[in-house]
Amino acid sequence: MTITVNGIAIEASRWPNSEVAAVRELLRQRAVVIGILSADADDDETIGAAIERLLAEEVSVPSPTEAECRRYYENHRKEFQSGDLVYARHILFQVTPSVPVPEIRARAERALVELLAQPDRFAEMAGALSNCPSGKQGGNLGQIGRGNTVPEFEQALFRLDAHGILRHLVKTRHGFHIVAVDQSVPGETLPFEAVRDQIAERLKTGVDARALRQYISILAGKAEIAGVDISGAPAPLGAFATTSCSL
């Protein structure tokens, strides 16, 4: 069945699924309407950047309150410990302007499925697929402490249930990571004041996702969409460049 958004047919084969393709087209059209994207723009990098700007301007996300942050802290004390260490490996699928983000994500997801079925191939696949220099060492990152990596990577490494190959991709500013946590060494609990900003950022990430789904739902309700149901579908963000594997 042909997929259309407001009468415009979509080529969905370039994307992981038809839902993502339709959401991207819906956001592209909205960016054109509000004047931040030319109607004849057709390269992925320009469209992706316009979508990111659109979401920044139109998706309102309230900051978490002090009470919300403190409640999270009290319920997750073990997540905020000084001296925590992990020994981890990863495979990085780097995001570059030349390749659509959904295509990179799909490639990473296929590799993750293979590794969950055959975990002994981690070093082999890291050497073949990773865009990080650690790939030459089987993806080994060695000993990592809190504050040594970007926040989104750290959050995944130090989750209470993080052990072995994580069953989901970890998305950071550098791309998509397949992560294996080989050992965790706990430290001492930090005071609330020391981790308040970190908690606020973590809570805001969850609110961002809910606000984004609501925004897409509102746009979809005003559009004529045929051939696909995009309720609950994630929004693809534009490609962004990174030149380093620094975590």
Backbone bond lengths (Angstrom), bond angles and torsions (degrees), N, CA, C in turn:
res aa  C-N    CA-C-N  psi(-1)  N-CA   C-N-CA  omega(-1)  CA-C   N-CA-C  phi
1 M - - - 1.476 - - 1.525 109.71 -
2 T 1.322 116.08 136.95 1.460 120.90 177.70 1.521 110.58 -70.45
3 I 1.317 116.20 135.41 1.463 121.87 178.00 1.523 108.47 -99.73
4 T 1.322 115.92 128.70 1.459 120.13 178.66 1.525 110.25 -133.29
5 V 1.330 114.76 147.08 1.467 122.02 173.70 1.514 106.70 -125.82
6 N 1.330 115.78 112.72 1.464 121.68 -176.58 1.525 111.58 53.05
7 G 1.331 114.97 41.66 1.459 121.15 175.78 1.511 115.43 84.86
8 I 1.327 118.17 -4.24 1.463 121.40 -179.93 1.522 109.29 -97.15
9 A 1.334 116.33 122.00 1.466 120.76 -179.77 1.522 110.16 -74.41
10 I 1.331 115.32 144.75 1.462 121.66 -175.94 1.516 110.59 -115.20
11 E 1.330 115.95 138.37 1.452 121.67 171.91 1.528 107.10 -91.86
12 A 1.320 116.35 98.93 1.467 120.62 -171.94 1.516 113.62 -85.33
13 S 1.318 118.80 -10.49 1.462 121.00 -173.71 1.532 112.72 -67.13
14 R 1.328 117.95 -19.44 1.461 121.15 -179.06 1.520 112.54 -80.36
15 W 1.328 116.39 -7.86 1.458 120.77 -173.74 1.526 110.52 -118.16
16 P 1.335 117.88 161.11 1.470 120.44 -176.98 1.518 113.27 -56.67
17 N 1.344 116.98 -35.00 1.456 120.18 178.08 1.519 109.01 -157.33
18 S 1.317 115.43 170.56 1.470 120.46 -176.05 1.525 112.18 -69.34
19 E 1.350 117.06 -28.84 1.462 119.87 179.67 1.529 110.66 -63.69
20 V 1.334 116.53 -46.64 1.460 120.76 179.63 1.525 110.35 -62.67
21 A 1.325 117.07 -41.38 1.464 120.92 179.43 1.527 110.90 -61.43
22 A 1.329 116.92 -42.29 1.461 120.72 -178.70 1.529 111.46 -68.74
23 V 1.328 116.85 -40.75 1.469 120.01 178.62 1.525 110.19 -62.88
24 R 1.322 116.44 -43.18 1.461 119.43 179.55 1.528 111.02 -60.57
25 E 1.316 116.63 -42.05 1.463 119.50 179.32 1.527 110.81 -66.80
26 L 1.317 116.60 -38.30 1.464 120.82 177.80 1.525 110.54 -60.70
27 L 1.320 116.77 -43.93 1.466 121.06 179.63 1.524 110.87 -70.82
28 R 1.320 117.15 -36.58 1.465 120.07 177.43 1.523 110.14 -60.18
29 Q 1.321 115.69 -45.30 1.462 119.54 -179.66 1.528 111.23 -63.44
30 R 1.315 116.86 -39.53 1.465 119.80 178.94 1.526 110.48 -64.71
31 A 1.338 117.55 -39.24 1.459 121.07 177.94 1.529 111.17 -62.18
32 V 1.332 116.65 -36.15 1.466 120.86 176.94 1.527 110.29 -67.15
33 V 1.328 115.71 -43.03 1.469 120.68 -177.49 1.526 111.83 -60.07
34 I 1.333 117.23 -42.20 1.470 119.15 -176.35 1.527 112.50 -88.32
35 G 1.346 116.40 1.71 1.451 119.99 170.37 1.512 117.17 87.60
36 I 1.333 118.52 18.19 1.462 118.95 178.69 1.529 111.52 -103.26
37 L 1.317 116.45 2.98 1.462 121.06 178.25 1.517 109.36 -145.99
38 S 1.318 115.90 135.38 1.457 120.27 176.38 1.524 109.78 -72.07
39 A 1.318 116.38 142.19 1.460 120.70 -178.27 1.517 112.19 -63.58
40 D 1.332 117.74 -24.12 1.461 119.60 -178.09 1.527 112.86 -97.62
41 A 1.340 118.23 5.81 1.468 120.73 176.67 1.523 109.01 -65.07
42 D 1.347 116.80 132.90 1.453 118.41 -176.03 1.529 114.37 -135.35
43 D 1.351 118.08 0.88 1.463 117.58 178.44 1.530 109.61 -93.23
44 D 1.323 115.79 144.36 1.459 122.07 -172.82 1.520 113.39 -61.37
45 E 1.325 117.51 -36.94 1.461 119.94 -177.57 1.527 111.22 -65.38
46 T 1.340 116.89 -44.52 1.472 120.63 179.94 1.523 110.80 -65.63
47 I 1.319 116.54 -44.46 1.467 120.26 179.78 1.522 110.31 -64.96
48 G 1.324 116.86 -43.31 1.454 120.27 179.80 1.514 112.27 -61.10
49 A 1.336 116.98 -42.90 1.465 120.87 178.97 1.531 110.72 -64.01
50 A 1.333 116.61 -38.99 1.470 120.21 178.64 1.522 110.82 -66.07
51 I 1.330 117.55 -38.06 1.463 120.78 178.28 1.521 110.61 -64.93
52 E 1.326 117.27 -42.32 1.461 120.22 177.78 1.536 110.45 -61.34
53 R 1.328 116.96 -42.55 1.465 120.46 178.75 1.524 110.78 -65.23
54 L 1.326 115.83 -41.58 1.463 120.72 177.88 1.524 110.97 -56.51
55 L 1.322 116.07 -49.19 1.463 119.98 -177.71 1.527 111.24 -65.57
56 A 1.337 116.23 -36.86 1.457 119.77 178.41 1.524 111.42 -63.79
57 E 1.342 116.17 -35.41 1.465 120.43 -176.58 1.521 113.46 -84.05
58 E 1.329 117.29 -31.91 1.462 119.16 -169.50 1.531 115.50 -110.54
59 V 1.319 117.61 -13.07 1.465 119.31 179.02 1.514 108.46 -100.45
60 S 1.328 115.70 106.94 1.467 121.86 -177.33 1.523 109.74 -87.29
61 V 1.332 115.79 126.36 1.464 121.07 -178.25 1.533 109.38 -125.50
62 P 1.345 118.55 113.86 1.467 120.58 178.84 1.524 111.30 -71.29
63 S 1.323 116.44 147.55 1.460 120.59 176.87 1.523 109.70 -77.16
64 P 1.332 118.30 143.97 1.466 120.37 178.64 1.523 111.39 -65.37
65 T 1.314 116.43 146.97 1.462 121.19 -179.08 1.528 110.63 -81.14
66 E 1.326 114.93 166.15 1.467 120.71 176.97 1.526 110.63 -58.72
67 A 1.334 115.97 -41.79 1.467 119.92 -178.97 1.520 111.20 -64.32
68 E 1.324 117.25 -39.97 1.468 120.93 178.82 1.529 110.98 -64.66
69 C 1.333 115.66 -42.00 1.459 119.81 179.31 1.527 111.07 -64.89
70 R 1.337 116.90 -42.87 1.460 120.03 -179.25 1.528 111.08 -67.29
71 R 1.327 116.86 -37.40 1.467 119.98 178.12 1.528 110.40 -63.84
72 Y 1.322 116.38 -40.66 1.466 119.65 177.98 1.527 110.08 -63.59
73 Y 1.309 116.05 -42.92 1.473 120.74 179.31 1.524 111.22 -58.83
74 E 1.324 117.03 -46.94 1.464 120.30 -177.99 1.529 111.56 -64.22
75 N 1.322 116.62 -32.02 1.466 120.30 -178.33 1.529 113.50 -86.71
76 H 1.351 117.11 -10.29 1.464 120.15 -175.86 1.529 111.49 -136.36
77 R 1.326 117.04 39.10 1.463 121.26 -175.34 1.529 112.87 -55.20
78 K 1.313 117.02 -36.96 1.462 119.89 -175.59 1.525 112.83 -67.44
79 E 1.338 116.06 -14.07 1.461 119.12 178.49 1.528 112.23 -81.62
80 F 1.354 116.52 -10.97 1.462 119.95 -173.53 1.528 109.63 -120.70
81 Q 1.298 113.98 78.09 1.452 120.42 -176.72 1.522 110.46 -126.55
82 S 1.333 115.81 136.86 1.455 120.50 176.25 1.519 109.44 -83.20
83 G 1.305 115.68 149.16 1.445 119.21 179.04 1.522 113.49 80.99
84 D 1.349 117.02 1.87 1.462 119.73 176.60 1.534 109.40 -62.19
85 L 1.310 115.53 139.10 1.458 121.06 176.88 1.518 109.66 -133.56
86 V 1.310 116.28 146.94 1.462 120.89 170.38 1.525 108.44 -133.50
87 Y 1.304 114.93 153.97 1.453 122.04 171.68 1.524 105.44 -112.55
88 A 1.335 116.57 120.06 1.465 119.52 -169.41 1.526 112.17 -139.34
89 R 1.322 113.97 162.35 1.462 123.78 173.32 1.527 108.19 -129.61
90 H 1.316 116.86 157.83 1.468 119.41 175.59 1.521 110.80 -152.21
91 I 1.331 113.56 162.80 1.463 122.67 171.01 1.524 105.97 -126.52
92 L 1.314 117.27 120.16 1.466 121.98 -176.53 1.515 111.20 -99.03
93 F 1.335 115.69 127.70 1.463 122.67 170.29 1.525 105.57 -106.57
94 Q 1.318 115.72 96.54 1.457 122.01 -171.00 1.527 112.28 -71.82
95 V 1.310 116.20 138.45 1.459 121.68 176.90 1.525 108.99 -85.77
96 T 1.320 116.19 127.91 1.457 121.73 178.78 1.526 109.45 -131.31
97 P 1.342 117.56 156.41 1.467 119.78 -178.79 1.526 113.94 -62.51
98 S 1.331 117.52 -23.48 1.456 120.37 -173.11 1.524 114.09 -81.78
99 V 1.332 117.51 -12.80 1.463 120.66 -176.92 1.531 109.33 -125.52
100 P 1.343 119.19 129.54 1.468 120.85 -179.89 1.526 111.35 -59.37
101 V 1.326 115.88 138.58 1.469 121.36 -178.93 1.531 111.82 -54.42
102 P 1.343 120.09 -45.02 1.460 119.00 179.63 1.520 113.50 -59.05
103 E 1.333 116.62 -33.31 1.469 120.09 179.51 1.530 110.23 -67.66
104 I 1.339 116.44 -40.89 1.466 120.55 178.57 1.525 110.13 -65.94
105 R 1.331 115.91 -43.17 1.464 119.55 178.39 1.531 110.99 -60.68
106 A 1.315 116.82 -43.55 1.462 120.49 -179.31 1.524 110.80 -62.07
107 R 1.336 116.53 -40.09 1.459 121.00 178.63 1.530 110.27 -63.14
108 A 1.326 115.72 -42.48 1.465 120.25 179.87 1.528 111.07 -66.84
109 E 1.333 116.62 -39.45 1.464 119.89 -179.59 1.526 111.46 -66.05
110 R 1.322 116.77 -37.88 1.465 119.45 177.42 1.530 110.69 -63.51
111 A 1.332 116.60 -41.71 1.465 120.32 178.98 1.523 111.04 -65.68
112 L 1.343 117.07 -38.12 1.464 120.56 179.42 1.525 110.67 -63.47
113 V 1.313 116.89 -42.88 1.469 120.26 178.65 1.531 109.96 -59.59
114 E 1.330 116.97 -42.63 1.463 120.73 179.03 1.522 111.25 -62.67
115 L 1.345 116.34 -41.76 1.458 119.76 -176.94 1.527 112.40 -71.81
116 L 1.308 117.75 -34.76 1.456 119.72 177.48 1.527 110.29 -64.05
117 A 1.323 115.61 -30.84 1.461 119.74 178.05 1.532 111.52 -83.06
118 Q 1.358 116.64 -29.91 1.464 120.83 -177.99 1.534 109.59 -135.57
119 P 1.335 118.18 71.77 1.469 121.36 -174.97 1.523 114.40 -60.60
120 D 1.321 117.92 -23.74 1.467 120.51 -179.77 1.525 112.47 -67.62
121 R 1.331 117.76 -10.99 1.468 121.21 -179.35 1.533 112.67 -90.13
122 F 1.327 117.68 6.95 1.467 120.19 -174.17 1.530 111.33 -55.75
123 A 1.345 117.23 -52.00 1.462 120.03 -177.09 1.528 111.11 -61.74
124 E 1.315 115.49 -41.76 1.468 120.31 179.22 1.524 111.14 -60.41
125 M 1.337 116.77 -47.17 1.465 120.24 -177.26 1.518 111.54 -72.76
126 A 1.335 117.24 -32.15 1.463 119.35 175.83 1.523 110.26 -61.82
127 G 1.313 116.59 -43.27 1.462 120.29 179.10 1.510 112.96 -64.33
128 A 1.326 116.45 -33.34 1.462 120.63 -176.47 1.521 112.95 -86.87
129 L 1.341 118.09 -30.68 1.461 120.72 -168.35 1.525 115.62 -115.60
130 S 1.328 118.60 -27.38 1.457 120.28 -170.33 1.525 112.13 -70.84
131 N 1.335 116.26 138.79 1.461 122.81 175.04 1.525 111.89 -92.10
132 C 1.324 116.33 10.24 1.459 121.56 178.18 1.528 108.83 -104.81
133 P 1.333 118.52 143.96 1.468 120.55 177.27 1.522 113.59 -55.62
134 S 1.341 116.88 -24.94 1.465 120.07 179.14 1.524 111.82 -62.98
135 G 1.317 117.72 -16.39 1.452 120.74 178.62 1.519 112.35 -58.01
136 K 1.344 116.09 -29.48 1.460 120.13 179.86 1.529 111.56 -70.45
137 Q 1.334 115.50 -18.08 1.466 121.02 177.05 1.530 110.66 -108.42
138 G 1.315 115.61 30.77 1.455 119.53 178.84 1.515 113.72 72.18
139 G 1.349 116.76 18.19 1.461 120.98 -178.74 1.511 113.54 84.21
140 N 1.325 118.03 5.47 1.463 121.80 -175.11 1.524 111.85 -68.40
141 L 1.338 116.33 126.25 1.458 122.17 178.11 1.526 111.88 -103.81
142 G 1.318 116.25 -6.41 1.454 119.99 179.97 1.514 112.60 72.44
143 Q 1.339 116.12 -148.46 1.468 122.62 -177.91 1.523 110.42 -84.73
144 I 1.328 116.70 129.53 1.467 121.96 -178.45 1.529 108.94 -126.89
145 G 1.324 116.30 131.39 1.462 121.57 175.38 1.512 110.53 -107.97
146 R 1.310 115.67 169.30 1.473 119.41 176.85 1.525 109.56 -64.16
147 G 1.329 115.88 138.85 1.453 120.91 -178.78 1.512 113.58 89.72
148 N 1.345 116.92 -5.89 1.468 120.31 -179.61 1.518 113.05 -86.28
149 T 1.334 118.22 -12.04 1.462 121.82 -176.36 1.517 109.66 -131.19
150 V 1.334 116.38 173.24 1.461 120.40 174.90 1.528 108.50 -66.48
151 P 1.344 118.75 151.42 1.469 121.75 -171.91 1.526 114.76 -55.21
152 E 1.333 117.67 -42.30 1.455 119.31 -176.53 1.531 112.43 -67.43
153 F 1.340 116.03 -31.38 1.469 120.08 177.11 1.530 109.42 -74.39
154 E 1.316 115.58 -42.61 1.471 120.62 178.56 1.521 111.15 -59.74
155 Q 1.321 116.77 -43.33 1.457 120.28 -178.81 1.523 111.29 -58.35
156 A 1.311 116.69 -39.69 1.462 120.14 179.82 1.530 111.22 -69.68
157 L 1.334 116.79 -40.76 1.459 120.86 -177.00 1.531 112.71 -66.01
158 F 1.346 116.15 -36.00 1.457 119.44 -171.61 1.527 113.94 -103.38
159 R 1.304 117.35 15.39 1.459 119.59 172.06 1.521 109.48 -63.77
160 L 1.331 116.04 147.92 1.463 120.06 -177.44 1.523 112.06 -60.84
161 D 1.328 116.54 -32.98 1.462 120.11 -176.55 1.525 112.74 -95.31
162 A 1.340 117.06 10.90 1.469 120.24 -177.25 1.521 109.91 -77.47
163 H 1.317 115.79 109.26 1.457 120.77 178.11 1.525 108.48 -158.83
164 G 1.331 115.42 135.73 1.451 119.47 -177.37 1.523 110.64 71.65
165 I 1.323 116.61 -159.37 1.466 121.00 179.16 1.528 108.74 -75.16
166 L 1.332 116.58 119.89 1.466 120.42 179.78 1.524 109.10 -64.85
167 R 1.323 116.17 143.05 1.462 120.79 -173.01 1.528 112.68 -86.10
168 H 1.313 116.82 7.55 1.468 120.33 177.82 1.523 108.38 -137.81
169 L 1.323 116.99 154.58 1.453 121.38 175.14 1.519 109.91 -71.26
170 V 1.307 116.10 149.66 1.457 121.79 173.94 1.524 107.61 -107.61
171 K 1.333 117.00 118.70 1.462 121.25 -178.46 1.523 109.18 -97.77
172 T 1.323 116.17 127.20 1.460 121.65 174.67 1.519 108.56 -129.79
173 R 1.324 115.77 -179.03 1.468 119.98 178.61 1.534 111.16 -64.03
174 H 1.315 116.95 -15.92 1.457 120.60 -178.16 1.526 112.97 -91.42
175 G 1.320 117.80 -17.99 1.459 120.31 -179.06 1.512 111.33 143.79
176 F 1.318 116.29 -150.13 1.463 122.68 -179.08 1.531 109.02 -110.66
177 H 1.325 115.66 133.08 1.454 121.13 -176.05 1.528 110.70 -117.93
178 I 1.323 115.73 136.95 1.455 121.62 162.57 1.524 105.09 -94.01
179 V 1.325 117.06 126.81 1.463 120.93 -171.37 1.523 110.66 -122.92
180 A 1.325 115.34 137.63 1.464 121.66 172.71 1.525 108.04 -123.43
181 V 1.328 117.15 125.11 1.463 122.58 176.49 1.529 107.26 -101.87
182 D 1.310 116.27 113.98 1.462 120.67 -174.52 1.519 113.23 -90.21
183 Q 1.351 117.04 -31.10 1.463 120.29 -179.41 1.518 109.53 -157.62
184 S 1.331 116.47 142.42 1.467 121.79 176.59 1.523 109.23 -123.44
185 V 1.345 115.99 134.25 1.462 121.50 178.89 1.525 107.62 -122.01
186 P 1.352 119.69 106.52 1.464 121.94 -175.24 1.526 113.72 -72.07
187 G 1.333 115.84 153.34 1.465 122.31 176.84 1.518 111.29 -115.42
188 E 1.359 117.85 -145.02 1.463 122.93 -178.63 1.527 110.35 -106.90
189 T 1.339 116.57 148.60 1.463 121.68 -177.48 1.524 111.44 -67.54
190 L 1.329 116.58 131.37 1.461 122.83 177.67 1.528 110.66 -84.05
191 P 1.346 118.32 152.13 1.471 120.63 176.37 1.526 110.97 -69.10
192 F 1.329 116.03 155.18 1.469 121.58 -178.01 1.522 111.83 -54.40
193 E 1.335 117.34 -42.87 1.456 121.52 -176.42 1.521 112.30 -59.49
194 A 1.312 116.64 -29.41 1.468 120.32 -178.03 1.522 113.05 -77.94
195 V 1.316 116.58 -19.94 1.471 119.75 -174.46 1.529 112.41 -121.60
196 R 1.326 117.67 7.33 1.465 121.36 -176.33 1.526 111.71 -56.81
197 D 1.347 117.87 -46.52 1.465 120.76 -178.18 1.528 111.20 -65.89
198 Q 1.305 116.47 -38.00 1.462 120.85 178.62 1.524 110.87 -63.77
199 I 1.341 116.75 -41.72 1.462 121.03 178.49 1.523 110.18 -65.21
200 A 1.346 116.38 -43.07 1.464 120.29 -179.19 1.526 110.54 -59.51
201 E 1.331 116.97 -42.07 1.461 120.77 179.80 1.523 110.47 -66.09
202 R 1.322 117.09 -38.52 1.461 121.43 179.76 1.527 110.47 -65.28
203 L 1.330 116.69 -44.76 1.464 120.18 179.63 1.524 110.80 -66.42
204 K 1.323 116.43 -37.95 1.461 120.38 -179.30 1.525 111.11 -63.30
205 T 1.337 116.99 -34.06 1.456 120.55 178.80 1.524 110.76 -60.38
206 G 1.336 117.02 -43.22 1.462 120.48 178.35 1.512 112.18 -65.99
207 V 1.337 116.93 -39.19 1.463 121.13 178.42 1.523 109.98 -66.55
208 D 1.333 116.52 -38.66 1.473 121.39 176.88 1.525 110.62 -53.72
209 A 1.343 115.47 -47.53 1.461 120.11 -176.55 1.526 111.21 -63.83
210 R 1.320 117.07 -42.90 1.474 120.01 179.26 1.523 111.34 -66.11
211 A 1.335 116.45 -42.09 1.466 120.01 179.54 1.526 111.06 -63.75
212 L 1.327 115.99 -37.70 1.454 120.61 179.38 1.525 111.48 -65.14
213 R 1.340 115.95 -43.47 1.469 119.33 177.87 1.521 110.96 -62.27
214 Q 1.328 116.67 -40.00 1.469 120.34 179.93 1.527 110.41 -65.81
215 Y 1.327 116.48 -41.70 1.460 121.19 179.80 1.522 110.83 -61.42
216 I 1.320 116.34 -45.91 1.461 120.70 178.92 1.521 110.58 -62.48
217 S 1.329 116.10 -39.84 1.461 120.53 179.54 1.528 111.14 -61.76
218 I 1.327 116.91 -40.46 1.470 121.27 179.41 1.528 110.29 -65.61
219 L 1.333 116.65 -45.54 1.470 119.90 178.58 1.523 110.92 -61.83
220 A 1.327 116.18 -42.65 1.459 120.41 -178.65 1.521 111.23 -64.18
221 G 1.328 116.37 -34.82 1.461 120.41 -179.69 1.519 112.78 -66.10
222 K 1.323 116.73 -23.42 1.462 121.24 -179.62 1.533 112.24 -98.03
223 A 1.334 116.34 -3.60 1.469 120.40 -175.81 1.527 111.21 -105.12
224 E 1.314 114.76 162.98 1.465 121.58 173.10 1.536 107.66 -102.81
225 I 1.324 115.64 105.65 1.462 121.44 -175.21 1.526 108.61 -118.80
226 A 1.306 115.60 128.79 1.471 120.43 -178.58 1.522 110.06 -128.27
227 G 1.319 115.41 143.08 1.459 121.13 174.28 1.504 115.58 90.12
228 V 1.339 118.49 -1.21 1.464 121.03 -178.63 1.523 109.51 -160.55
229 D 1.320 116.18 149.06 1.461 122.64 174.85 1.514 107.59 -108.77
230 I 1.327 118.32 115.87 1.465 120.48 -175.76 1.514 112.86 -102.57
231 S 1.318 118.89 13.01 1.454 120.30 177.45 1.518 109.40 -62.21
232 G 1.328 115.85 123.40 1.454 121.02 178.68 1.509 114.74 83.08
233 A 1.343 117.69 0.12 1.466 119.31 -178.90 1.525 110.09 -74.33
234 P 1.345 118.37 143.32 1.460 121.29 178.37 1.512 110.81 -74.88
235 A 1.343 115.87 156.45 1.462 120.16 177.17 1.510 110.06 -94.02
236 P 1.333 117.88 129.14 1.460 119.45 176.90 1.513 110.48 -78.06
237 L 1.330 117.27 129.79 1.450 120.32 176.83 1.518 109.28 -91.18
238 G 1.328 116.42 159.76 1.449 120.18 -176.37 1.508 112.76 -70.48
239 A 1.322 115.35 161.77 1.462 120.57 178.69 1.518 109.65 -69.37
240 F 1.337 116.32 146.36 1.435 120.67 175.16 1.509 107.51 -139.40
241 A 1.326 115.55 150.41 1.464 119.24 -173.08 1.508 110.86 -92.07
242 T 1.313 115.53 150.14 1.449 121.79 170.04 1.508 107.82 -146.18
243 T 1.294 116.73 141.92 1.449 119.69 -175.32 1.516 112.15 -113.73
244 S 1.323 117.90 6.27 1.452 120.18 -175.86 1.499 110.76 -139.24
245 C 1.332 115.15 155.39 1.453 120.39 175.83 1.527 109.98 -98.58
246 S 1.337 118.72 9.57 1.455 120.85 -178.42 1.510 110.17 -54.97
247 L 1.312 116.10 131.08 1.456 120.90 179.92 1.514 110.97 -97.07
